[in-house]
Amino acid sequence: MIYAQVMAGGIGSRMGHTERPKQFLNLADKPIIIHTLEKFSLIAEFDKIIVSIHPKWMQYAKDLIAKYIDDQRIVVIEGGAERNDTVMGAINYIKDNFGLNADDVLVMHDAVRPFISRRIIMDNIEAAKVYKAVDTVIGATDTIVRAKDGMITDIPVRDEMYQGQTPQTVNITAFETQYNNMTEEERNILSDSAKVMLLAGHKVGIVAGDESNIKVTRPYDLRIANIIARENLNVQ
């Protein structure tokens, strides 16, 4: 089975003082999270669409989704304190309600990346047939510099550097096995699902992201996202 997880458990501290977490802020004509969920709702391949929310905002999220989207596959659950906790919360929900099969896949996406495309989602699903883990990336356009203690230690070859986006996709049983084998320190440090799978020795495939697949994290991002959203509405 193929599951989607829209990760919306954060409180958006980098957005500044807002009355709601950033995923609930309006983008053009509706909340950011609704834009994102609508993209996933259009993918028939998903058996369930799991939305992970901060406990304080659970009912708010349920009411908001019911207002905008009619899709019985969507379920809202509590997110965790850290990203890995949130991923495992979704996996435990799947295990408790549907059981786990060896080829089950989880496609994880940030709720605040509202311009995700069908092509990127489908590329993740297809790549997951080959790899136990998949990462969505775009090529780095700037020179990447590695530094420590205020000094450059390395300047990697730019052609080999990529910027990670989401979705990230994992084979559920493989991820769960590795997570259970990790120490508490590793779980706290390794917040990236692809890196967790690399630690397990799995090959991680990549699919091409898109420059428009931005993450709305700060006020500047929201301004840019509103420009993109308005342009999209004009095109339609």
TORPA-4810 file (N, C-alpha, C, O; in nm, 3 decimals):
<nodes>
NODE_1_0.084_-0.119_0.000_0.000_0.000_0.000_0.087_0.125_0.000_0.203_0.122_0.043_M
NODE_2_0.031_0.231_-0.048_0.104_0.358_-0.058_0.035_0.463_0.029_-0.082_0.494_0.009_I
NODE_3_0.109_0.516_0.123_0.056_0.614_0.217_0.126_0.748_0.197_0.245_0.753_0.165_Y
NODE_4_0.051_0.856_0.215_0.110_0.990_0.218_0.108_1.042_0.361_0.016_1.013_0.438_A
NODE_5_0.210_1.117_0.396_0.211_1.186_0.525_0.243_1.333_0.501_0.351_1.367_0.452_Q
NODE_6_0.149_1.419_0.535_0.170_1.563_0.529_0.208_1.609_0.670_0.128_1.600_0.763_V
NODE_7_0.330_1.656_0.683_0.386_1.686_0.815_0.360_1.832_0.851_0.417_1.924_0.792_M
NODE_8_0.273_1.851_0.951_0.232_1.986_0.990_0.235_1.999_1.142_0.148_2.065_1.201_A
NODE_9_0.333_1.938_1.205_0.337_1.935_1.350_0.408_2.052_1.415_0.406_2.065_1.537_G
NODE_10_0.472_2.139_1.334_0.548_2.249_1.390_0.460_2.366_1.431_0.342_2.373_1.397_G
NODE_11_0.521_2.459_1.504_0.447_2.579_1.547_0.497_2.704_1.474_0.447_2.814_1.498_I
NODE_12_0.595_2.687_1.385_0.636_2.796_1.296_0.703_2.913_1.365_0.669_3.028_1.336_G
NODE_13_0.797_2.887_1.456_0.860_2.996_1.532_0.939_3.091_1.443_0.951_3.209_1.476_S
NODE_14_0.993_3.043_1.332_1.074_3.128_1.245_0.989_3.225_1.162_1.042_3.316_1.098_R
NODE_15_0.857_3.205_1.162_0.769_3.297_1.091_0.746_3.425_1.171_0.692_3.522_1.118_M
NODE_16_0.787_3.424_1.298_0.766_3.542_1.382_0.636_3.529_1.460_0.582_3.420_1.475_G
NODE_17_0.587_3.641_1.509_0.467_3.640_1.594_0.342_3.639_1.506_0.301_3.741_1.452_H
NODE_18_0.283_3.521_1.493_0.159_3.504_1.418_0.058_3.436_1.509_0.094_3.365_1.602_T
NODE_19_-0.069_3.459_1.479_-0.173_3.402_1.565_-0.192_3.253_1.544_-0.252_3.186_1.628_E
NODE_20_-0.142_3.202_1.433_-0.154_3.059_1.403_-0.020_3.009_1.349_0.057_3.087_1.294_R
NODE_21_0.008_2.879_1.364_0.128_2.823_1.301_0.126_2.847_1.150_0.020_2.861_1.090_P
NODE_22_0.244_2.853_1.091_0.257_2.896_0.952_0.175_2.813_0.854_0.128_2.866_0.753_K
NODE_23_0.157_2.683_0.882_0.082_2.599_0.790_-0.065_2.639_0.779_-0.133_2.601_0.684_Q
NODE_24_-0.114_2.718_0.876_-0.253_2.762_0.875_-0.270_2.905_0.824_-0.382_2.956_0.814_F
NODE_25_-0.159_2.970_0.793_-0.168_3.107_0.741_-0.224_3.105_0.599_-0.204_3.008_0.525_L
NODE_26_-0.292_3.210_0.562_-0.352_3.217_0.429_-0.247_3.242_0.321_-0.156_3.322_0.338_N
NODE_27_-0.263_3.172_0.212_-0.183_3.190_0.093_-0.280_3.212_-0.022_-0.353_3.121_-0.061_L
NODE_28_-0.281_3.333_-0.075_-0.381_3.371_-0.177_-0.520_3.352_-0.118_-0.564_3.433_-0.037_A
NODE_29_-0.590_3.248_-0.158_-0.732_3.236_-0.123_-0.762_3.136_-0.013_-0.878_3.122_0.026_D
NODE_30_-0.661_3.065_0.040_-0.688_2.964_0.143_-0.561_2.929_0.219_-0.452_2.966_0.177_K
NODE_31_-0.573_2.857_0.331_-0.456_2.825_0.413_-0.352_2.741_0.337_-0.386_2.664_0.248_P
NODE_32_-0.227_2.760_0.374_-0.116_2.690_0.309_-0.139_2.539_0.310_-0.122_2.474_0.207_I
NODE_33_-0.176_2.484_0.424_-0.191_2.339_0.435_-0.299_2.286_0.341_-0.289_2.172_0.294_I
NODE_34_-0.399_2.365_0.312_-0.506_2.322_0.221_-0.453_2.314_0.079_-0.484_2.219_0.007_I
NODE_35_-0.374_2.412_0.038_-0.310_2.405_-0.094_-0.233_2.273_-0.108_-0.243_2.204_-0.210_H
NODE_36_-0.157_2.240_-0.004_-0.074_2.119_-0.007_-0.160_1.994_-0.012_-0.136_1.906_-0.095_T
NODE_37_-0.259_1.986_0.075_-0.343_1.867_0.081_-0.421_1.847_-0.048_-0.444_1.733_-0.089_L
NODE_38_-0.462_1.953_-0.111_-0.535_1.939_-0.238_-0.450_1.867_-0.342_-0.502_1.788_-0.421_E
NODE_39_-0.319_1.894_-0.343_-0.231_1.828_-0.440_-0.226_1.677_-0.413_-0.227_1.597_-0.506_K
NODE_40_-0.221_1.640_-0.285_-0.214_1.498_-0.251_-0.349_1.429_-0.271_-0.354_1.310_-0.305_F
NODE_41_-0.455_1.501_-0.251_-0.589_1.445_-0.268_-0.616_1.407_-0.413_-0.700_1.322_-0.441_S
NODE_42_-0.545_1.469_-0.505_-0.563_1.440_-0.648_-0.491_1.313_-0.692_-0.509_1.268_-0.805_L
NODE_43_-0.409_1.255_-0.604_-0.331_1.135_-0.638_-0.409_1.011_-0.596_-0.418_0.981_-0.477_I
NODE_44_-0.465_0.940_-0.692_-0.550_0.824_-0.663_-0.470_0.708_-0.605_-0.526_0.619_-0.541_A
NODE_45_-0.339_0.708_-0.626_-0.256_0.595_-0.580_-0.245_0.586_-0.428_-0.210_0.480_-0.376_E
NODE_46_-0.275_0.694_-0.357_-0.263_0.690_-0.211_-0.381_0.617_-0.149_-0.497_0.646_-0.178_F
NODE_47_-0.349_0.522_-0.061_-0.454_0.450_0.011_-0.501_0.530_0.132_-0.617_0.520_0.172_D
NODE_48_-0.412_0.610_0.190_-0.445_0.694_0.304_-0.356_0.817_0.301_-0.239_0.809_0.261_K
NODE_49_-0.411_0.930_0.343_-0.335_1.054_0.352_-0.336_1.096_0.499_-0.439_1.139_0.551_I
NODE_50_-0.222_1.084_0.563_-0.210_1.108_0.706_-0.156_1.249_0.728_-0.052_1.286_0.674_I
NODE_51_-0.226_1.328_0.807_-0.184_1.464_0.839_-0.140_1.467_0.985_-0.220_1.441_1.075_V
NODE_52_-0.014_1.498_1.008_0.042_1.501_1.144_0.042_1.645_1.195_0.104_1.733_1.136_S
NODE_53_-0.028_1.667_1.306_-0.053_1.802_1.358_-0.009_1.813_1.504_-0.016_1.716_1.579_I
NODE_54_0.036_1.932_1.543_0.066_1.959_1.684_-0.061_1.935_1.766_-0.169_1.978_1.724_H
NODE_55_-0.050_1.868_1.882_-0.170_1.834_1.961_-0.263_1.952_1.988_-0.385_1.935_1.990_P
NODE_56_-0.207_2.071_2.009_-0.287_2.189_2.041_-0.378_2.229_1.924_-0.482_2.292_1.946_K
NODE_57_-0.340_2.192_1.802_-0.412_2.240_1.683_-0.488_2.129_1.611_-0.529_2.146_1.497_W
NODE_58_-0.507_2.016_1.679_-0.573_1.901_1.616_-0.715_1.934_1.568_-0.748_1.913_1.452_M
NODE_59_-0.798_1.985_1.658_-0.938_2.011_1.621_-0.947_2.122_1.517_-1.029_2.116_1.426_Q
NODE_60_-0.862_2.221_1.532_-0.860_2.330_1.434_-0.830_2.274_1.295_-0.896_2.310_1.197_Y
NODE_61_-0.732_2.187_1.287_-0.695_2.128_1.158_-0.808_2.043_1.101_-0.837_2.050_0.982_A
NODE_62_-0.872_1.965_1.186_-0.982_1.880_1.139_-1.096_1.965_1.082_-1.150_1.935_0.976_K
NODE_63_-1.130_2.072_1.153_-1.238_2.160_1.107_-1.200_2.228_0.976_-1.283_2.242_0.886_D
NODE_64_-1.076_2.271_0.966_-1.029_2.341_0.846_-1.033_2.248_0.724_-1.081_2.287_0.617_L
NODE_65_-0.983_2.127_0.742_-0.981_2.032_0.631_-1.123_1.997_0.588_-1.152_1.988_0.468_I
NODE_66_-1.211_1.976_0.684_-1.351_1.943_0.652_-1.418_2.055_0.573_-1.507_2.030_0.492_A
NODE_67_-1.376_2.178_0.598_-1.434_2.293_0.529_-1.396_2.297_0.381_-1.476_2.336_0.297_K
NODE_68_-1.273_2.255_0.350_-1.221_2.273_0.215_-1.215_2.144_0.131_-1.229_2.150_0.009_Y
NODE_69_-1.195_2.029_0.195_-1.165_1.907_0.119_-1.257_1.793_0.162_-1.273_1.766_0.281_I
NODE_70_-1.316_1.727_0.066_-1.399_1.609_0.091_-1.324_1.487_0.040_-1.338_1.449_-0.077_D
NODE_71_-1.245_1.426_0.126_-1.166_1.310_0.089_-1.159_1.218_0.211_-1.093_1.250_0.310_D
NODE_72_-1.226_1.105_0.203_-1.234_1.014_0.317_-1.100_0.947_0.349_-1.087_0.883_0.454_Q
NODE_73_-1.003_0.962_0.261_-0.872_0.903_0.288_-0.792_0.984_0.389_-0.697_0.933_0.449_R
NODE_74_-0.829_1.109_0.410_-0.752_1.198_0.498_-0.784_1.169_0.645_-0.900_1.161_0.684_I
NODE_75_-0.679_1.152_0.724_-0.694_1.134_0.868_-0.594_1.225_0.938_-0.481_1.240_0.891_V
NODE_76_-0.635_1.285_1.048_-0.548_1.376_1.124_-0.502_1.305_1.252_-0.584_1.254_1.329_V
NODE_77_-0.370_1.302_1.274_-0.314_1.242_1.395_-0.217_1.340_1.459_-0.180_1.441_1.400_I
NODE_78_-0.177_1.309_1.581_-0.081_1.395_1.651_0.060_1.378_1.596_0.104_1.266_1.569_E
NODE_79_0.128_1.491_1.580_0.270_1.487_1.545_0.353_1.465_1.671_0.301_1.469_1.782_G
NODE_80_0.482_1.441_1.652_0.571_1.417_1.765_0.656_1.537_1.798_0.648_1.641_1.732_G
NODE_81_0.739_1.522_1.901_0.826_1.632_1.943_0.935_1.660_1.840_0.972_1.776_1.820_A
NODE_82_0.986_1.555_1.775_1.089_1.569_1.673_1.039_1.505_1.544_0.939_1.433_1.544_E
NODE_83_1.109_1.532_1.433_1.063_1.484_1.303_1.052_1.331_1.300_0.953_1.276_1.251_R
NODE_84_1.154_1.261_1.352_1.148_1.115_1.353_1.030_1.064_1.435_0.969_0.963_1.399_N
NODE_85_0.998_1.133_1.545_0.882_1.094_1.626_0.754_1.107_1.543_0.663_1.024_1.553_D
NODE_86_0.748_1.212_1.461_0.630_1.235_1.378_0.618_1.127_1.271_0.508_1.078_1.243_T
NODE_87_0.730_1.090_1.212_0.730_0.981_1.113_0.684_0.851_1.178_0.600_0.780_1.123_V
NODE_88_0.740_0.820_1.294_0.704_0.695_1.361_0.559_0.697_1.408_0.495_0.592_1.415_M
NODE_89_0.506_0.816_1.438_0.365_0.826_1.474_0.277_0.780_1.359_0.178_0.709_1.379_G
NODE_90_0.313_0.821_1.238_0.237_0.778_1.119_0.254_0.629_1.096_0.157_0.559_1.065_A
NODE_91_0.376_0.579_1.111_0.400_0.436_1.090_0.323_0.353_1.192_0.266_0.250_1.157_I
NODE_92_0.321_0.397_1.317_0.245_0.325_1.420_0.095_0.328_1.392_0.025_0.231_1.418_N
NODE_93_0.047_0.441_1.340_-0.094_0.450_1.302_-0.125_0.348_1.192_-0.227_0.278_1.197_Y
NODE_94_-0.038_0.341_1.093_-0.057_0.245_0.983_-0.055_0.102_1.036_-0.140_0.021_1.001_I
NODE_95_0.043_0.072_1.121_0.056_-0.063_1.174_-0.066_-0.102_1.256_-0.117_-0.214_1.243_K
NODE_96_-0.115_-0.011_1.340_-0.228_-0.041_1.428_-0.359_-0.057_1.350_-0.446_-0.134_1.391_D
NODE_97_-0.373_0.015_1.239_-0.501_0.016_1.168_-0.504_-0.072_1.043_-0.611_-0.116_1.001_N
NODE_98_-0.388_-0.097_0.984_-0.386_-0.171_0.857_-0.284_-0.284_0.855_-0.285_-0.366_0.763_F
NODE_99_-0.197_-0.289_0.955_-0.087_-0.384_0.950_0.019_-0.335_0.853_-0.001_-0.239_0.780_G
NODE_100_0.134_-0.404_0.854_0.244_-0.365_0.765_0.276_-0.477_0.668_0.281_-0.594_0.706_L
NODE_101_0.298_-0.440_0.544_0.343_-0.532_0.441_0.483_-0.493_0.397_0.524_-0.378_0.412_N
NODE_102_0.556_-0.589_0.342_0.696_-0.565_0.308_0.716_-0.454_0.206_0.821_-0.389_0.205_A
NODE_103_0.617_-0.432_0.120_0.635_-0.331_0.015_0.557_-0.203_0.041_0.542_-0.121_-0.049_D
NODE_104_0.508_-0.183_0.163_0.437_-0.059_0.197_0.532_0.061_0.190_0.648_0.052_0.230_D
NODE_105_0.481_0.172_0.138_0.562_0.292_0.115_0.497_0.412_0.182_0.374_0.425_0.182_V
NODE_106_0.579_0.500_0.239_0.531_0.624_0.299_0.597_0.742_0.228_0.719_0.754_0.226_L
NODE_107_0.514_0.829_0.170_0.560_0.949_0.100_0.539_1.067_0.193_0.425_1.107_0.217_V
NODE_108_0.648_1.125_0.245_0.640_1.229_0.347_0.667_1.366_0.287_0.763_1.384_0.212_M
NODE_109_0.581_1.462_0.320_0.595_1.595_0.261_0.567_1.703_0.364_0.478_1.688_0.449_H
NODE_110_0.643_1.813_0.356_0.619_1.927_0.444_0.489_1.996_0.407_0.466_2.026_0.290_D
NODE_111_0.404_2.022_0.505_0.278_2.092_0.479_0.300_2.230_0.421_0.215_2.284_0.351_A
NODE_112_0.417_2.289_0.451_0.444_2.426_0.406_0.523_2.432_0.275_0.592_2.530_0.247_V
NODE_113_0.512_2.326_0.197_0.559_2.328_0.058_0.435_2.312_-0.031_0.410_2.203_-0.082_R
NODE_114_0.358_2.419_-0.050_0.227_2.409_-0.113_0.229_2.395_-0.265_0.125_2.370_-0.326_P
NODE_115_0.346_2.411_-0.327_0.351_2.407_-0.474_0.405_2.274_-0.526_0.453_2.267_-0.640_F
NODE_116_0.397_2.171_-0.445_0.436_2.038_-0.488_0.354_2.000_-0.613_0.235_2.029_-0.621_I
NODE_117_0.419_1.935_-0.707_0.351_1.899_-0.832_0.317_1.750_-0.836_0.377_1.669_-0.765_S
NODE_118_0.221_1.718_-0.919_0.185_1.577_-0.940_0.306_1.499_-0.993_0.329_1.384_-0.953_R
NODE_119_0.383_1.561_-1.081_0.499_1.494_-1.138_0.597_1.452_-1.030_0.647_1.339_-1.033_R
NODE_120_0.626_1.540_-0.936_0.721_1.507_-0.829_0.669_1.394_-0.743_0.743_1.303_-0.708_I
NODE_121_0.541_1.400_-0.707_0.482_1.294_-0.624_0.489_1.160_-0.696_0.530_1.060_-0.637_I
NODE_122_0.449_1.157_-0.822_0.449_1.032_-0.897_0.590_0.980_-0.919_0.612_0.859_-0.917_M
NODE_123_0.687_1.069_-0.939_0.826_1.026_-0.953_0.875_0.959_-0.825_0.949_0.861_-0.830_D
NODE_124_0.833_1.012_-0.709_0.867_0.948_-0.580_0.809_0.808_-0.572_0.877_0.714_-0.532_N
NODE_125_0.683_0.795_-0.608_0.616_0.665_-0.602_0.684_0.564_-0.694_0.705_0.450_-0.655_I
NODE_126_0.719_0.607_-0.815_0.785_0.518_-0.910_0.925_0.479_-0.862_0.963_0.362_-0.872_E
NODE_127_1.001_0.575_-0.811_1.137_0.547_-0.764_1.137_0.453_-0.644_1.232_0.378_-0.624_A
NODE_128_1.030_0.458_-0.564_1.020_0.372_-0.447_1.005_0.225_-0.484_1.020_0.137_-0.399_A
NODE_129_0.976_0.197_-0.610_0.972_0.058_-0.657_1.112_0.002_-0.677_1.130_-0.120_-0.685_K
NODE_130_1.211_0.092_-0.684_1.350_0.052_-0.707_1.434_0.066_-0.580_1.518_-0.019_-0.551_V
NODE_131_1.410_0.175_-0.504_1.491_0.206_-0.386_1.409_0.196_-0.258_1.287_0.215_-0.259_Y
NODE_132_1.477_0.165_-0.148_1.412_0.164_-0.017_1.389_0.305_0.036_1.310_0.325_0.129_K
NODE_133_1.457_0.401_-0.023_1.438_0.541_0.017_1.461_0.630_-0.103_1.543_0.600_-0.190_A
NODE_134_1.388_0.741_-0.107_1.395_0.835_-0.218_1.396_0.977_-0.162_1.324_1.007_-0.066_V
NODE_135_1.478_1.064_-0.221_1.484_1.203_-0.179_1.455_1.291_-0.300_1.498_1.260_-0.411_D
NODE_136_1.385_1.401_-0.279_1.357_1.499_-0.384_1.460_1.610_-0.373_1.475_1.670_-0.266_T
NODE_137_1.530_1.639_-0.483_1.640_1.736_-0.477_1.639_1.826_-0.600_1.582_1.792_-0.703_V
NODE_138_1.706_1.941_-0.585_1.738_2.025_-0.700_1.888_2.054_-0.695_1.947_2.058_-0.588_I
NODE_139_1.947_2.073_-0.811_2.090_2.099_-0.816_2.125_2.231_-0.749_2.052_2.329_-0.761_G
NODE_140_2.237_2.233_-0.679_2.282_2.355_-0.613_2.325_2.457_-0.719_2.399_2.423_-0.811_A
NODE_141_2.280_2.579_-0.703_2.319_2.685_-0.798_2.434_2.770_-0.743_2.510_2.828_-0.820_T
NODE_142_2.446_2.777_-0.612_2.557_2.850_-0.550_2.667_2.753_-0.510_2.642_2.634_-0.493_D
NODE_143_2.788_2.804_-0.495_2.898_2.724_-0.443_2.868_2.687_-0.297_2.831_2.772_-0.218_T
NODE_144_2.886_2.559_-0.264_2.863_2.512_-0.127_2.995_2.515_-0.052_3.096_2.464_-0.100_I
NODE_145_2.995_2.575_0.065_3.116_2.588_0.146_3.095_2.515_0.278_2.996_2.538_0.348_V
NODE_146_3.189_2.428_0.313_3.186_2.363_0.444_3.279_2.440_0.538_3.393_2.468_0.503_R
NODE_147_3.229_2.474_0.656_3.310_2.552_0.750_3.291_2.503_0.893_3.188_2.445_0.926_A
NODE_148_3.390_2.527_0.976_3.385_2.493_1.117_3.467_2.594_1.194_3.577_2.631_1.152_K
NODE_149_3.414_2.640_1.307_3.483_2.737_1.392_3.522_2.862_1.314_3.629_2.919_1.335_D
NODE_150_3.433_2.905_1.223_3.455_3.028_1.150_3.554_3.019_1.036_3.595_3.122_0.981_G
NODE_151_3.595_2.897_0.999_3.693_2.881_0.892_3.645_2.776_0.792_3.583_2.676_0.830_M
NODE_152_3.674_2.799_0.663_3.638_2.704_0.559_3.725_2.579_0.570_3.848_2.588_0.581_I
NODE_153_3.660_2.464_0.568_3.733_2.337_0.573_3.727_2.263_0.439_3.811_2.178_0.412_T
NODE_154_3.628_2.297_0.356_3.616_2.227_0.228_3.521_2.305_0.136_3.427_2.369_0.183_D
NODE_155_3.548_2.299_0.007_3.457_2.354_-0.093_3.428_2.242_-0.192_3.505_2.221_-0.286_I
NODE_156_3.317_2.169_-0.173_3.287_2.054_-0.258_3.260_2.096_-0.403_3.228_2.211_-0.430_P
NODE_157_3.272_2.001_-0.493_3.242_2.024_-0.635_3.092_2.050_-0.648_3.011_1.966_-0.610_V
NODE_158_3.056_2.166_-0.702_2.916_2.206_-0.706_2.828_2.111_-0.787_2.712_2.090_-0.754_R
NODE_159_2.885_2.053_-0.892_2.806_1.964_-0.977_2.759_1.840_-0.903_2.666_1.772_-0.948_D
NODE_160_2.822_1.810_-0.790_2.784_1.692_-0.711_2.697_1.730_-0.591_2.661_1.644_-0.511_E
NODE_161_2.663_1.859_-0.579_2.587_1.907_-0.465_2.440_1.930_-0.505_2.411_1.978_-0.614_M
NODE_162_2.351_1.896_-0.414_2.208_1.916_-0.436_2.145_1.975_-0.311_2.197_1.959_-0.200_Y
NODE_163_2.033_2.042_-0.329_1.955_2.092_-0.217_1.833_2.002_-0.199_1.758_1.976_-0.294_Q
NODE_164_1.815_1.955_-0.076_1.705_1.863_-0.049_1.573_1.935_-0.034_1.565_2.042_0.027_G
NODE_165_1.468_1.875_-0.090_1.331_1.923_-0.070_1.252_1.808_-0.008_1.310_1.716_0.048_Q
NODE_166_1.123_1.813_-0.017_1.037_1.698_0.007_0.941_1.691_-0.111_0.919_1.792_-0.179_T
NODE_167_0.883_1.572_-0.135_0.872_1.455_-0.049_1.005_1.380_-0.031_1.096_1.386_-0.113_P
NODE_168_1.009_1.308_0.083_1.103_1.199_0.102_1.017_1.074_0.117_0.914_1.075_0.183_Q
NODE_169_1.062_0.968_0.055_0.981_0.846_0.050_1.063_0.729_0.104_1.180_0.714_0.070_T
NODE_170_1.001_0.646_0.188_1.071_0.532_0.245_0.986_0.406_0.240_0.863_0.412_0.244_V
NODE_171_1.054_0.293_0.232_0.989_0.165_0.259_0.964_0.160_0.409_1.057_0.174_0.488_N
NODE_172_0.840_0.139_0.447_0.802_0.155_0.588_0.873_0.056_0.679_0.927_0.095_0.782_I
NODE_173_0.875_-0.072_0.642_0.935_-0.172_0.730_1.086_-0.150_0.742_1.143_-0.172_0.849_T
NODE_174_1.150_-0.107_0.633_1.295_-0.082_0.638_1.326_0.036_0.729_1.421_0.032_0.806_A
NODE_175_1.244_0.141_0.720_1.266_0.258_0.806_1.242_0.221_0.952_1.320_0.258_1.040_F
NODE_176_1.133_0.150_0.979_1.102_0.112_1.117_1.213_0.027_1.177_1.250_0.046_1.293_E
NODE_177_1.265_-0.067_1.100_1.373_-0.153_1.149_1.495_-0.071_1.187_1.554_-0.090_1.293_T
NODE_178_1.533_0.022_1.099_1.649_0.105_1.127_1.624_0.196_1.247_1.712_0.212_1.332_Q
NODE_179_1.506_0.255_1.255_1.474_0.344_1.367_1.485_0.269_1.500_1.540_0.321_1.597_Y
NODE_180_1.435_0.148_1.504_1.439_0.069_1.627_1.581_0.029_1.666_1.608_0.001_1.782_N
NODE_181_1.671_0.028_1.567_1.811_-0.008_1.595_1.897_0.113_1.630_2.012_0.096_1.670_N
NODE_182_1.843_0.232_1.617_1.919_0.353_1.645_1.923_0.384_1.794_1.830_0.351_1.867_M
NODE_183_2.031_0.447_1.839_2.039_0.494_1.976_1.955_0.620_1.991_1.917_0.682_1.892_T
NODE_184_1.928_0.658_2.114_1.852_0.781_2.139_1.927_0.902_2.084_1.865_0.995_2.032_E
NODE_185_2.060_0.901_2.097_2.140_1.011_2.044_2.127_1.020_1.893_2.111_1.129_1.838_E
NODE_186_2.133_0.905_1.824_2.120_0.903_1.679_1.982_0.953_1.636_1.969_1.024_1.536_E
NODE_187_1.879_0.915_1.710_1.743_0.958_1.677_1.729_1.109_1.687_1.657_1.171_1.609_R
NODE_188_1.798_1.169_1.784_1.790_1.313_1.803_1.872_1.389_1.699_1.835_1.500_1.659_N
NODE_189_1.983_1.330_1.655_2.072_1.398_1.560_2.024_1.380_1.417_2.023_1.476_1.339_I
NODE_190_1.983_1.259_1.382_1.948_1.227_1.243_1.800_1.256_1.218_1.716_1.166_1.225_L
NODE_191_1.770_1.382_1.190_1.631_1.422_1.170_1.586_1.408_1.025_1.469_1.431_0.993_S
NODE_192_1.678_1.372_0.937_1.647_1.358_0.795_1.623_1.210_0.762_1.710_1.126_0.789_D
NODE_193_1.507_1.179_0.706_1.471_1.040_0.681_1.565_0.972_0.583_1.596_0.854_0.599_S
NODE_194_1.610_1.044_0.481_1.704_0.987_0.386_1.835_0.950_0.454_1.895_0.847_0.423_A
NODE_195_1.880_1.034_0.546_2.005_1.006_0.617_1.990_0.886_0.709_2.083_0.808_0.726_K
NODE_196_1.873_0.871_0.768_1.844_0.753_0.850_1.860_0.627_0.767_1.919_0.529_0.813_V
NODE_197_1.809_0.628_0.644_1.817_0.511_0.557_1.959_0.488_0.506_2.001_0.374_0.487_M
NODE_198_2.033_0.596_0.484_2.174_0.582_0.446_2.252_0.513_0.557_2.338_0.429_0.530_L
NODE_199_2.223_0.550_0.682_2.290_0.489_0.796_2.266_0.338_0.799_2.351_0.262_0.844_L
NODE_200_2.149_0.297_0.751_2.115_0.155_0.749_2.181_0.081_0.633_2.173_-0.041_0.624_A
NODE_201_2.249_0.157_0.545_2.317_0.094_0.433_2.233_0.083_0.308_2.275_0.018_0.212_G
NODE_202_2.116_0.146_0.307_2.030_0.141_0.189_2.074_0.246_0.087_2.120_0.354_0.124_H
NODE_203_2.059_0.214_-0.041_2.078_0.313_-0.146_1.959_0.407_-0.146_1.844_0.363_-0.138_K
NODE_204_1.986_0.535_-0.156_1.879_0.636_-0.158_1.876_0.698_-0.298_1.970_0.765_-0.340_V
NODE_205_1.767_0.676_-0.369_1.752_0.734_-0.501_1.711_0.880_-0.493_1.660_0.926_-0.391_G
NODE_206_1.733_0.951_-0.602_1.690_1.092_-0.606_1.595_1.113_-0.724_1.607_1.048_-0.828_I
NODE_207_1.501_1.204_-0.704_1.415_1.250_-0.813_1.426_1.401_-0.818_1.455_1.467_-0.719_V
NODE_208_1.402_1.454_-0.936_1.416_1.599_-0.956_1.302_1.674_-0.890_1.185_1.645_-0.915_A
NODE_209_1.337_1.772_-0.807_1.237_1.861_-0.750_1.211_1.975_-0.846_1.221_1.960_-0.967_G
NODE_210_1.176_2.089_-0.789_1.148_2.206_-0.871_1.177_2.330_-0.788_1.154_2.331_-0.667_D
NODE_211_1.226_2.434_-0.852_1.256_2.557_-0.779_1.131_2.617_-0.716_1.141_2.687_-0.615_E
NODE_212_1.014_2.591_-0.774_0.891_2.646_-0.718_0.843_2.568_-0.595_0.753_2.614_-0.524_S
NODE_213_0.901_2.453_-0.569_0.861_2.369_-0.455_0.925_2.425_-0.327_0.996_2.353_-0.256_N
NODE_214_0.899_2.551_-0.299_0.964_2.621_-0.188_0.898_2.586_-0.055_0.782_2.545_-0.049_I
NODE_215_0.976_2.603_0.050_0.925_2.582_0.186_0.896_2.718_0.248_0.984_2.803_0.256_K
NODE_216_0.773_2.738_0.291_0.733_2.867_0.349_0.769_2.865_0.497_0.696_2.811_0.580_V
NODE_217_0.883_2.924_0.527_0.937_2.921_0.664_0.938_3.058_0.730_0.909_3.071_0.849_T
NODE_218_0.973_3.161_0.652_0.988_3.296_0.706_0.894_3.391_0.633_0.841_3.357_0.527_R
NODE_219_0.874_3.512_0.688_0.785_3.609_0.622_0.820_3.633_0.476_0.731_3.649_0.393_P
NODE_220_0.950_3.638_0.444_0.991_3.659_0.305_0.939_3.546_0.216_0.892_3.570_0.105_Y
NODE_221_0.947_3.423_0.265_0.898_3.308_0.188_0.749_3.322_0.159_0.703_3.290_0.050_D
NODE_222_0.675_3.370_0.258_0.531_3.385_0.240_0.500_3.489_0.134_0.405_3.473_0.057_L
NODE_223_0.578_3.596_0.130_0.558_3.698_0.027_0.583_3.640_-0.112_0.506_3.665_-0.205_R
NODE_224_0.690_3.563_-0.127_0.721_3.499_-0.254_0.611_3.399_-0.291_0.569_3.392_-0.406_I
NODE_225_0.567_3.322_-0.193_0.463_3.221_-0.218_0.334_3.286_-0.265_0.265_3.232_-0.351_A
NODE_226_0.300_3.400_-0.209_0.178_3.470_-0.252_0.189_3.517_-0.397_0.091_3.514_-0.471_N
NODE_227_0.308_3.559_-0.438_0.329_3.598_-0.577_0.308_3.478_-0.669_0.240_3.488_-0.771_I
NODE_228_0.368_3.364_-0.633_0.355_3.242_-0.713_0.209_3.197_-0.719_0.158_3.161_-0.825_I
NODE_229_0.142_3.200_-0.603_0.002_3.157_-0.599_-0.087_3.244_-0.685_-0.175_3.194_-0.755_A
NODE_230_-0.065_3.375_-0.680_-0.146_3.465_-0.763_-0.121_3.442_-0.911_-0.214_3.447_-0.992_R
NODE_231_0.006_3.417_-0.947_0.038_3.387_-1.087_-0.031_3.259_-1.132_-0.083_3.252_-1.243_E
NODE_232_-0.031_3.157_-1.045_-0.097_3.030_-1.077_-0.246_3.050_-1.100_-0.305_2.990_-1.190_N
NODE_233_-0.308_3.135_-1.016_-0.451_3.161_-1.029_-0.482_3.232_-1.160_-0.584_3.206_-1.224_L
NODE_234_-0.392_3.322_-1.200_-0.411_3.395_-1.326_-0.400_3.303_-1.447_-0.470_3.319_-1.546_N
NODE_235_-0.308_3.205_-1.435_-0.289_3.108_-1.544_-0.413_3.022_-1.560_-0.456_2.995_-1.672_V
NODE_236_-0.470_2.979_-1.447_-0.589_2.897_-1.450_-0.708_2.976_-1.506_-0.819_2.922_-1.516_Q
</nodes>
